[in-house]
Amino acid sequence: MRSSLRFEQASQTDVGCVRTNNEDAYLARQDAGLWAVADGMGGHARGSWASSQIAAALNAAQLPDDLEGAVAAAEAAVEQANATICQGGQAAGKVIGSTVTVLVVREHNYAVLWAGDSRMYRIRDGALRRITDDHSEVEQMVARGLLTREEAEGHPLAHMLSRAVGVRPDLMLDRRFGDVRAGDIFLLCSDGLTRMVADPEIVALLRDDAPRRAAAALVELALARGAADNVTVVVVACDETTQVVRD
C-alpha cells in the first residue's frame, strides 16, 4: 500500500480480571492499511473461535490500493467469516457470534465497517470523537428518546446486541467514511475497555502518550478497575513524518 501518511501502531489484549478465556481478537496490518477488533460471544471456546474467524479472514484478504476496492475486499472477508460462524452455530445448536470494527485507510481517507458494540474513536486536535454507534438494545432506546446518554451508561441491558457477525446469514455492516490528517489518532477497542474507562480518560492517555505506551496504559487502567470482560485495544497514529514502528 502506497501512502503519503505514515502510521505508528500498537495493540494489546488481556483476558481481564474475571474471565478465564479471551474471546477477543484483533488484527493490525499496517502495510495493508487495515486494522480490526472483534469480540466473540457464545461462551468460552466458541466466542474465541468466532472472533478468530473474522481476524483470519481479514488477514487473508487481498486489499487493492483504492479505498472503494479495499472496503469491498474487507467487507467480503467479514461476510465469509459470517457464513463460517453461522454454520458453526448451526452445527453446535447454539448462537455463536462476534462484534467487529474494521478500519481501512487509503491516502488521506478512511472507512470504518462495524457490527456490534466494539468501537472506533478518533482524536483530532486534542478532541475525542466516537466514530461508530453501538448496535445494542440500549443504543436503540437512546435513539428513540427512551433513555438519555447518561442513563445508558452502565445500563443492565448494555451488553444486549442488536447486530453481530455470525448470528444470521444476512450480515448487515454499517459504514462510515472520513478524511485522515497528520496528527490523527484512531482507537479500536472492545467494550471491555469502554465499560471501565471513560472518554475523558481515553483522550488524555492517547493524546499524551506514544501509541505503545497509551495502549498499555488503557489496558492497565481497565485491569486496575476490575475488568469484568476481556480488554482489547488497537491504536493507530497518523503522521506524514513519523517513522514507521511495527507492532
VOBANU-464653 format. One record per residue (C-alpha): residue in three letters; z, y, x. Coordinates in nm, 2 decimals, padded with zeros to 4 digits, m for minus. Layout:
# VOBANU-464653
+------+--------+--------+--------+
| code |      z |      y |      x |
+------+--------+--------+--------+
|  ALA |      Z |      Y |      X |
...
+------+--------+--------+--------+
//
This chain:
# VOBANU-464653
+------+--------+--------+--------+
| code |      z |      y |      x |
+------+--------+--------+--------+
|  MET |  00.00 |  00.00 |  00.00 |
|  ARG | m00.10 |  00.34 |  00.14 |
|  SER |  00.11 |  00.64 |  00.05 |
|  SER |  00.20 |  00.98 |  00.19 |
|  LEU |  00.56 |  00.91 |  00.09 |
|  ARG |  00.80 |  00.70 |  00.30 |
|  PHE |  01.08 |  00.50 |  00.15 |
|  GLU |  01.43 |  00.41 |  00.27 |
|  GLN |  01.57 |  00.13 |  00.06 |
|  ALA |  01.89 | m00.06 |  00.02 |
|  SER |  02.01 | m00.33 | m00.21 |
|  GLN |  02.33 | m00.51 | m00.27 |
|  THR |  02.47 | m00.76 | m00.53 |
|  ASP |  02.81 | m00.91 | m00.59 |
|  VAL |  02.95 | m01.17 | m00.83 |
|  GLY |  03.22 | m00.93 | m00.93 |
|  CYS |  03.59 | m00.99 | m00.98 |
|  VAL |  03.58 | m01.22 | m01.29 |
|  ARG |  03.26 | m01.43 | m01.29 |
|  THR |  03.22 | m01.74 | m01.08 |
|  ASN |  02.84 | m01.72 | m01.07 |
|  ASN |  02.60 | m01.44 | m01.00 |
|  GLU |  02.34 | m01.42 | m01.28 |
|  ASP |  02.18 | m01.10 | m01.14 |
|  ALA |  01.86 | m01.10 | m00.92 |
|  TYR |  01.68 | m00.82 | m00.75 |
|  LEU |  01.35 | m00.75 | m00.57 |
|  ALA |  01.28 | m00.49 | m00.30 |
|  ARG |  00.91 | m00.49 | m00.19 |
|  GLN |  00.89 | m00.17 | m00.01 |
|  ASP |  00.55 | m00.25 |  00.14 |
|  ALA |  00.42 | m00.30 | m00.22 |
|  GLY |  00.59 | m00.01 | m00.38 |
|  LEU |  00.78 | m00.24 | m00.61 |
|  TRP |  01.15 | m00.28 | m00.69 |
|  ALA |  01.33 | m00.46 | m00.97 |
|  VAL |  01.67 | m00.56 | m01.10 |
|  ALA |  01.72 | m00.84 | m01.36 |
|  ASP |  02.05 | m00.95 | m01.53 |
|  GLY |  02.04 | m01.30 | m01.67 |
|  MET |  02.21 | m01.44 | m01.98 |
|  GLY |  02.26 | m01.78 | m02.11 |
|  GLY |  02.56 | m01.88 | m01.92 |
|  HIS |  02.62 | m01.97 | m01.55 |
|  ALA |  02.32 | m02.15 | m01.40 |
|  ARG |  02.09 | m02.07 | m01.70 |
|  GLY |  02.13 | m01.69 | m01.66 |
|  SER |  02.08 | m01.70 | m01.28 |
|  TRP |  01.77 | m01.92 | m01.33 |
|  ALA |  01.63 | m01.67 | m01.59 |
|  SER |  01.67 | m01.37 | m01.36 |
|  SER |  01.54 | m01.56 | m01.06 |
|  GLN |  01.22 | m01.65 | m01.25 |
|  ILE |  01.15 | m01.28 | m01.30 |
|  ALA |  01.22 | m01.19 | m00.94 |
|  ALA |  01.00 | m01.48 | m00.82 |
|  ALA |  00.71 | m01.39 | m01.05 |
|  LEU |  00.72 | m01.02 | m00.93 |
|  ASN |  00.75 | m01.13 | m00.57 |
|  ALA |  00.43 | m01.34 | m00.60 |
|  ALA |  00.23 | m01.07 | m00.78 |
|  GLN | m00.06 | m00.91 | m00.60 |
|  LEU | m00.04 | m00.53 | m00.68 |
|  PRO | m00.35 | m00.31 | m00.63 |
|  ASP | m00.33 |  00.04 | m00.48 |
|  ASP | m00.39 |  00.22 | m00.81 |
|  LEU | m00.09 |  00.29 | m01.03 |
|  GLU | m00.26 |  00.16 | m01.35 |
|  GLY | m00.36 | m00.17 | m01.19 |
|  ALA | m00.02 | m00.21 | m01.02 |
|  VAL |  00.16 | m00.16 | m01.35 |
|  ALA | m00.07 | m00.42 | m01.52 |
|  ALA |  00.00 | m00.67 | m01.25 |
|  ALA |  00.37 | m00.62 | m01.27 |
|  GLU |  00.37 | m00.65 | m01.64 |
|  ALA |  00.16 | m00.97 | m01.62 |
|  ALA |  00.42 | m01.11 | m01.38 |
|  VAL |  00.71 | m01.04 | m01.62 |
|  GLU |  00.51 | m01.19 | m01.91 |
|  GLN |  00.45 | m01.50 | m01.70 |
|  ALA |  00.83 | m01.52 | m01.64 |
|  ASN |  00.89 | m01.46 | m02.01 |
|  ALA |  00.68 | m01.77 | m02.10 |
|  THR |  00.86 | m01.98 | m01.84 |
|  ILE |  01.21 | m01.87 | m01.97 |
|  CYS |  01.11 | m01.93 | m02.33 |
|  GLN |  01.00 | m02.28 | m02.25 |
|  GLY |  01.32 | m02.34 | m02.06 |
|  GLY |  01.53 | m02.22 | m02.36 |
|  GLN |  01.34 | m02.44 | m02.60 |
|  ALA |  01.40 | m02.74 | m02.38 |
|  ALA |  01.77 | m02.66 | m02.34 |
|  GLY |  01.81 | m02.59 | m02.71 |
|  LYS |  01.97 | m02.26 | m02.63 |
|  VAL |  01.87 | m01.89 | m02.60 |
|  ILE |  01.82 | m01.80 | m02.23 |
|  GLY |  01.70 | m01.46 | m02.12 |
|  SER |  01.73 | m01.17 | m01.88 |
|  THR |  01.71 | m00.80 | m01.87 |
|  VAL |  01.46 | m00.64 | m01.63 |
|  THR |  01.39 | m00.30 | m01.49 |
|  VAL |  01.08 | m00.26 | m01.26 |
|  LEU |  00.99 |  00.04 | m01.06 |
|  VAL |  00.63 |  00.08 | m00.93 |
|  VAL |  00.54 |  00.38 | m00.70 |
|  ARG |  00.19 |  00.49 | m00.60 |
|  GLU |  00.14 |  00.81 | m00.40 |
|  HIS |  00.33 |  01.08 | m00.59 |
|  ASN |  00.36 |  00.89 | m00.92 |
|  TYR |  00.59 |  00.62 | m01.06 |
|  ALA |  00.61 |  00.39 | m01.35 |
|  VAL |  00.91 |  00.20 | m01.48 |
|  LEU |  00.89 | m00.10 | m01.71 |
|  TRP |  01.20 | m00.24 | m01.87 |
|  ALA |  01.36 | m00.46 | m02.14 |
|  GLY |  01.74 | m00.47 | m02.20 |
|  ASP |  02.02 | m00.26 | m02.05 |
|  SER |  01.96 | m00.27 | m01.68 |
|  ARG |  01.89 |  00.09 | m01.59 |
|  MET |  01.70 |  00.32 | m01.37 |
|  TYR |  01.82 |  00.66 | m01.27 |
|  ARG |  01.66 |  00.94 | m01.06 |
|  ILE |  01.83 |  01.21 | m00.86 |
|  ARG |  01.62 |  01.52 | m00.80 |
|  ASP |  01.76 |  01.85 | m00.66 |
|  GLY |  02.11 |  01.70 | m00.69 |
|  ALA |  02.08 |  01.63 | m01.06 |
|  LEU |  02.10 |  01.28 | m01.21 |
|  ARG |  01.87 |  01.17 | m01.49 |
|  ARG |  01.87 |  00.84 | m01.66 |
|  ILE |  01.50 |  00.74 | m01.70 |
|  THR |  01.55 |  00.42 | m01.91 |
|  ASP |  01.70 |  00.38 | m02.25 |
|  ASP |  01.92 |  00.07 | m02.32 |
|  HIS |  01.78 | m00.19 | m02.56 |
|  SER |  02.11 | m00.25 | m02.72 |
|  GLU |  02.26 | m00.25 | m03.07 |
|  VAL |  02.48 |  00.04 | m02.97 |
|  GLU |  02.19 |  00.24 | m02.84 |
|  GLN |  02.02 |  00.19 | m03.18 |
|  MET |  02.33 |  00.32 | m03.36 |
|  VAL |  02.33 |  00.63 | m03.13 |
|  ALA |  01.96 |  00.69 | m03.21 |
|  ARG |  02.03 |  00.66 | m03.59 |
|  GLY |  02.32 |  00.91 | m03.56 |
|  LEU |  02.58 |  00.65 | m03.64 |
|  LEU |  02.76 |  00.69 | m03.31 |
|  THR |  02.79 |  00.97 | m03.06 |
|  ARG |  02.71 |  00.92 | m02.69 |
|  GLU |  03.08 |  00.94 | m02.62 |
|  GLU |  03.17 |  00.68 | m02.88 |
|  ALA |  02.90 |  00.45 | m02.74 |
|  GLU |  03.07 |  00.43 | m02.40 |
|  GLY |  03.28 |  00.12 | m02.39 |
|  HIS |  03.19 |  00.02 | m02.75 |
|  PRO |  03.27 | m00.35 | m02.81 |
|  LEU |  02.91 | m00.42 | m02.91 |
|  ALA |  02.76 | m00.25 | m02.60 |
|  HIS |  02.67 | m00.59 | m02.45 |
|  MET |  02.46 | m00.70 | m02.75 |
|  LEU |  02.10 | m00.66 | m02.65 |
|  SER |  01.82 | m00.59 | m02.89 |
|  ARG |  01.55 | m00.69 | m02.64 |
|  ALA |  01.53 | m00.91 | m02.34 |
|  VAL |  01.29 | m01.12 | m02.14 |
|  GLY |  01.26 | m01.49 | m02.24 |
|  VAL |  01.42 | m01.48 | m02.59 |
|  ARG |  01.09 | m01.46 | m02.78 |
|  PRO |  00.73 | m01.54 | m02.70 |
|  ASP |  00.61 | m01.19 | m02.77 |
|  LEU |  00.76 | m00.98 | m02.50 |
|  MET |  00.80 | m00.60 | m02.55 |
|  LEU |  00.84 | m00.39 | m02.24 |
|  ASP |  00.89 | m00.02 | m02.26 |
|  ARG |  00.70 |  00.20 | m02.01 |
|  ARG |  00.77 |  00.55 | m01.87 |
|  PHE |  00.57 |  00.74 | m01.61 |
|  GLY |  00.66 |  01.04 | m01.39 |
|  ASP |  00.60 |  01.21 | m01.07 |
|  VAL |  00.77 |  01.14 | m00.73 |
|  ARG |  00.87 |  01.42 | m00.50 |
|  ALA |  01.01 |  01.42 | m00.15 |
|  GLY |  01.38 |  01.40 | m00.17 |
|  ASP |  01.39 |  01.20 | m00.49 |
|  ILE |  01.63 |  00.90 | m00.51 |
|  PHE |  01.59 |  00.62 | m00.75 |
|  LEU |  01.87 |  00.38 | m00.85 |
|  LEU |  01.80 |  00.05 | m01.03 |
|  CYS |  02.12 | m00.13 | m01.14 |
|  SER |  02.26 | m00.40 | m01.37 |
|  ASP |  02.52 | m00.30 | m01.63 |
|  GLY |  02.79 | m00.44 | m01.41 |
|  LEU |  02.77 | m00.11 | m01.23 |
|  THR |  02.74 |  00.13 | m01.52 |
|  ARG |  03.03 | m00.02 | m01.71 |
|  MET |  03.26 |  00.05 | m01.42 |
|  VAL |  03.12 |  00.37 | m01.26 |
|  ALA |  03.05 |  00.70 | m01.44 |
|  ASP |  02.73 |  00.91 | m01.40 |
|  PRO |  02.91 |  01.19 | m01.20 |
|  GLU |  03.04 |  00.93 | m00.95 |
|  ILE |  02.70 |  00.77 | m00.92 |
|  VAL |  02.53 |  01.10 | m00.84 |
|  ALA |  02.80 |  01.20 | m00.59 |
|  LEU |  02.76 |  00.88 | m00.39 |
|  LEU |  02.38 |  00.88 | m00.40 |
|  ARG |  02.35 |  01.25 | m00.32 |
|  ASP |  02.59 |  01.25 | m00.03 |
|  ASP |  02.52 |  00.92 |  00.15 |
|  ALA |  02.22 |  00.74 |  00.30 |
|  PRO |  02.09 |  00.45 |  00.08 |
|  ARG |  02.26 |  00.17 |  00.26 |
|  ARG |  02.60 |  00.34 |  00.26 |
|  ALA |  02.55 |  00.46 | m00.10 |
|  ALA |  02.46 |  00.11 | m00.23 |
|  ALA |  02.76 | m00.04 | m00.06 |
|  ALA |  02.99 |  00.23 | m00.19 |
|  LEU |  02.87 |  00.19 | m00.55 |
|  VAL |  02.94 | m00.18 | m00.55 |
|  GLU |  03.27 | m00.14 | m00.38 |
|  LEU |  03.38 |  00.12 | m00.64 |
|  ALA |  03.29 | m00.12 | m00.92 |
|  LEU |  03.48 | m00.40 | m00.75 |
|  ALA |  03.78 | m00.18 | m00.70 |
|  ARG |  03.79 | m00.12 | m01.08 |
|  GLY |  03.79 | m00.49 | m01.16 |
|  ALA |  03.41 | m00.55 | m01.20 |
|  ALA |  03.42 | m00.78 | m01.50 |
|  ASP |  03.05 | m00.86 | m01.46 |
|  ASN |  02.80 | m00.91 | m01.17 |
|  VAL |  02.71 | m00.59 | m01.00 |
|  THR |  02.36 | m00.52 | m00.85 |
|  VAL |  02.21 | m00.20 | m00.72 |
|  VAL |  01.88 | m00.11 | m00.55 |
|  VAL |  01.85 |  00.24 | m00.40 |
|  VAL |  01.51 |  00.39 | m00.31 |
|  ALA |  01.50 |  00.73 | m00.13 |
|  CYS |  01.16 |  00.90 | m00.11 |
|  ASP |  01.06 |  01.14 |  00.16 |
|  GLU |  00.74 |  01.25 |  00.34 |
|  THR |  00.90 |  01.24 |  00.68 |
|  THR |  01.19 |  00.98 |  00.67 |
|  GLN |  01.14 |  00.69 |  00.90 |
|  VAL |  01.10 |  00.36 |  00.70 |
|  VAL |  01.40 |  00.14 |  00.71 |
|  ARG |  01.35 | m00.21 |  00.59 |
|  ASP |  01.63 | m00.38 |  00.40 |
+------+--------+--------+--------+
//
